[in-house]
Structure formats: structure tokens, C-alpha cells
Amino acid sequence: MSDAQLARVTKLLVELKAQGMTAEEAFAFILRQAAERRKKVQADDSNMVPPRRVWGTKPLPE
């Protein structure tokens, strides 16, 4: 984890604790958000168009 990521997570954790969440609830909330973000990114990646075939090359095995 980079320093910037750690700083963002720490800031969010402090904000959630200020809103009345326990540290465990806040950490679970952050992990759920990260999992949802990962799922969204994977879904976006699945819509990518495969690379076009270059003339003179064999097709890729499927």
C-alpha cells in the first residue's frame, strides 16, 4: 500500500469514527467499499475488445 493510499484510508477511518462508528465497523465499511470498487473495475475490464489480428500472424488459441 502506498503512502497516499494509507493516508486516504486513515483519513476515512478518522472521519467514520467521528460519525460514531467503532473502529471495527469503520474498517469493515472501508473493506466493503474496496471490494465493490474492485468488482466494478473487473466488470469494466470484461467489456474490453480483444486486440485485432495482425496480418501474417496465426490466430490466438481460444
PyMOL commands that place a pseudoatom at each C-alpha (Angstrom):
pseudoatom trace, name=CA, resn=MET, resi=1, chain=A, elem=C, hetatm=0, pos=[0.000, 0.000, 0.000]
pseudoatom trace, name=CA, resn=SER, resi=2, chain=A, elem=C, hetatm=0, pos=[1.392, 3.367, -0.972]
pseudoatom trace, name=CA, resn=ASP, resi=3, chain=A, elem=C, hetatm=0, pos=[1.702, 6.284, 1.431]
pseudoatom trace, name=CA, resn=ALA, resi=4, chain=A, elem=C, hetatm=0, pos=[-1.104, 8.123, -0.401]
pseudoatom trace, name=CA, resn=GLN, resi=5, chain=A, elem=C, hetatm=0, pos=[-3.448, 5.132, -0.078]
pseudoatom trace, name=CA, resn=LEU, resi=6, chain=A, elem=C, hetatm=0, pos=[-2.593, 4.748, 3.588]
pseudoatom trace, name=CA, resn=ALA, resi=7, chain=A, elem=C, hetatm=0, pos=[-3.266, 8.442, 4.169]
pseudoatom trace, name=CA, resn=ARG, resi=8, chain=A, elem=C, hetatm=0, pos=[-6.690, 8.195, 2.445]
pseudoatom trace, name=CA, resn=VAL, resi=9, chain=A, elem=C, hetatm=0, pos=[-7.683, 5.135, 4.458]
pseudoatom trace, name=CA, resn=THR, resi=10, chain=A, elem=C, hetatm=0, pos=[-6.511, 6.741, 7.709]
pseudoatom trace, name=CA, resn=LYS, resi=11, chain=A, elem=C, hetatm=0, pos=[-8.427, 9.960, 6.953]
pseudoatom trace, name=CA, resn=LEU, resi=12, chain=A, elem=C, hetatm=0, pos=[-11.606, 7.998, 6.121]
pseudoatom trace, name=CA, resn=LEU, resi=13, chain=A, elem=C, hetatm=0, pos=[-11.224, 5.887, 9.261]
pseudoatom trace, name=CA, resn=VAL, resi=14, chain=A, elem=C, hetatm=0, pos=[-10.935, 9.025, 11.423]
pseudoatom trace, name=CA, resn=GLU, resi=15, chain=A, elem=C, hetatm=0, pos=[-13.988, 10.582, 9.718]
pseudoatom trace, name=CA, resn=LEU, resi=16, chain=A, elem=C, hetatm=0, pos=[-16.094, 7.451, 10.229]
pseudoatom trace, name=CA, resn=LYS, resi=17, chain=A, elem=C, hetatm=0, pos=[-15.055, 7.200, 13.875]
pseudoatom trace, name=CA, resn=ALA, resi=18, chain=A, elem=C, hetatm=0, pos=[-16.063, 10.870, 14.330]
pseudoatom trace, name=CA, resn=GLN, resi=19, chain=A, elem=C, hetatm=0, pos=[-19.520, 9.939, 12.996]
pseudoatom trace, name=CA, resn=GLY, resi=20, chain=A, elem=C, hetatm=0, pos=[-19.880, 7.402, 15.794]
pseudoatom trace, name=CA, resn=MET, resi=21, chain=A, elem=C, hetatm=0, pos=[-18.726, 4.146, 14.210]
pseudoatom trace, name=CA, resn=THR, resi=22, chain=A, elem=C, hetatm=0, pos=[-16.451, 1.852, 16.126]
pseudoatom trace, name=CA, resn=ALA, resi=23, chain=A, elem=C, hetatm=0, pos=[-13.042, 1.200, 14.600]
pseudoatom trace, name=CA, resn=GLU, resi=24, chain=A, elem=C, hetatm=0, pos=[-14.133, -2.329, 13.602]
pseudoatom trace, name=CA, resn=GLU, resi=25, chain=A, elem=C, hetatm=0, pos=[-17.308, -1.076, 11.880]
pseudoatom trace, name=CA, resn=ALA, resi=26, chain=A, elem=C, hetatm=0, pos=[-15.392, 1.658, 10.063]
pseudoatom trace, name=CA, resn=PHE, resi=27, chain=A, elem=C, hetatm=0, pos=[-12.706, -0.773, 8.893]
pseudoatom trace, name=CA, resn=ALA, resi=28, chain=A, elem=C, hetatm=0, pos=[-15.364, -3.250, 7.671]
pseudoatom trace, name=CA, resn=PHE, resi=29, chain=A, elem=C, hetatm=0, pos=[-17.082, -0.391, 5.806]
pseudoatom trace, name=CA, resn=ILE, resi=30, chain=A, elem=C, hetatm=0, pos=[-13.806, 0.564, 4.094]
pseudoatom trace, name=CA, resn=LEU, resi=31, chain=A, elem=C, hetatm=0, pos=[-13.149, -3.066, 3.088]
pseudoatom trace, name=CA, resn=ARG, resi=32, chain=A, elem=C, hetatm=0, pos=[-16.679, -3.411, 1.634]
pseudoatom trace, name=CA, resn=GLN, resi=33, chain=A, elem=C, hetatm=0, pos=[-16.185, -0.244, -0.430]
pseudoatom trace, name=CA, resn=ALA, resi=34, chain=A, elem=C, hetatm=0, pos=[-12.846, -1.520, -1.739]
pseudoatom trace, name=CA, resn=ALA, resi=35, chain=A, elem=C, hetatm=0, pos=[-14.407, -4.877, -2.700]
pseudoatom trace, name=CA, resn=GLU, resi=36, chain=A, elem=C, hetatm=0, pos=[-17.240, -3.126, -4.556]
pseudoatom trace, name=CA, resn=ARG, resi=37, chain=A, elem=C, hetatm=0, pos=[-14.742, -0.902, -6.379]
pseudoatom trace, name=CA, resn=ARG, resi=38, chain=A, elem=C, hetatm=0, pos=[-12.700, -3.976, -7.401]
pseudoatom trace, name=CA, resn=LYS, resi=39, chain=A, elem=C, hetatm=0, pos=[-15.844, -5.688, -8.744]
pseudoatom trace, name=CA, resn=LYS, resi=40, chain=A, elem=C, hetatm=0, pos=[-16.708, -2.580, -10.770]
pseudoatom trace, name=CA, resn=VAL, resi=41, chain=A, elem=C, hetatm=0, pos=[-13.212, -2.392, -12.254]
pseudoatom trace, name=CA, resn=GLN, resi=42, chain=A, elem=C, hetatm=0, pos=[-13.290, -6.090, -13.161]
pseudoatom trace, name=CA, resn=ALA, resi=43, chain=A, elem=C, hetatm=0, pos=[-16.694, -5.635, -14.815]
pseudoatom trace, name=CA, resn=ASP, resi=44, chain=A, elem=C, hetatm=0, pos=[-15.326, -2.708, -16.822]
pseudoatom trace, name=CA, resn=ASP, resi=45, chain=A, elem=C, hetatm=0, pos=[-12.322, -4.801, -17.905]
pseudoatom trace, name=CA, resn=SER, resi=46, chain=A, elem=C, hetatm=0, pos=[-14.560, -7.622, -19.127]
pseudoatom trace, name=CA, resn=ASN, resi=47, chain=A, elem=C, hetatm=0, pos=[-16.054, -5.297, -21.764]
pseudoatom trace, name=CA, resn=MET, resi=48, chain=A, elem=C, hetatm=0, pos=[-12.705, -4.668, -23.406]
pseudoatom trace, name=CA, resn=VAL, resi=49, chain=A, elem=C, hetatm=0, pos=[-12.401, -5.512, -27.101]
pseudoatom trace, name=CA, resn=PRO, resi=50, chain=A, elem=C, hetatm=0, pos=[-9.770, -8.165, -27.835]
pseudoatom trace, name=CA, resn=PRO, resi=51, chain=A, elem=C, hetatm=0, pos=[-6.785, -6.998, -29.907]
pseudoatom trace, name=CA, resn=ARG, resi=52, chain=A, elem=C, hetatm=0, pos=[-7.166, -7.250, -33.662]
pseudoatom trace, name=CA, resn=ARG, resi=53, chain=A, elem=C, hetatm=0, pos=[-5.288, -9.867, -35.590]
pseudoatom trace, name=CA, resn=VAL, resi=54, chain=A, elem=C, hetatm=0, pos=[-2.197, -8.629, -37.386]
pseudoatom trace, name=CA, resn=TRP, resi=55, chain=A, elem=C, hetatm=0, pos=[-1.723, -9.763, -40.993]
pseudoatom trace, name=CA, resn=GLY, resi=56, chain=A, elem=C, hetatm=0, pos=[0.628, -12.715, -41.289]
pseudoatom trace, name=CA, resn=THR, resi=57, chain=A, elem=C, hetatm=0, pos=[0.156, -13.995, -37.748]
pseudoatom trace, name=CA, resn=LYS, resi=58, chain=A, elem=C, hetatm=0, pos=[-1.653, -17.071, -36.542]
pseudoatom trace, name=CA, resn=PRO, resi=59, chain=A, elem=C, hetatm=0, pos=[-4.893, -16.556, -34.651]
pseudoatom trace, name=CA, resn=LEU, resi=60, chain=A, elem=C, hetatm=0, pos=[-4.655, -16.868, -30.885]
pseudoatom trace, name=CA, resn=PRO, resi=61, chain=A, elem=C, hetatm=0, pos=[-5.930, -20.159, -29.418]
pseudoatom trace, name=CA, resn=GLU, resi=62, chain=A, elem=C, hetatm=0, pos=[-9.191, -19.818, -27.552]
for i in range(1, 62): cmd.bond("trace and resi %d" % i, "trace and resi %d" % (i + 1))
show_as sticks, trace
zoom trace
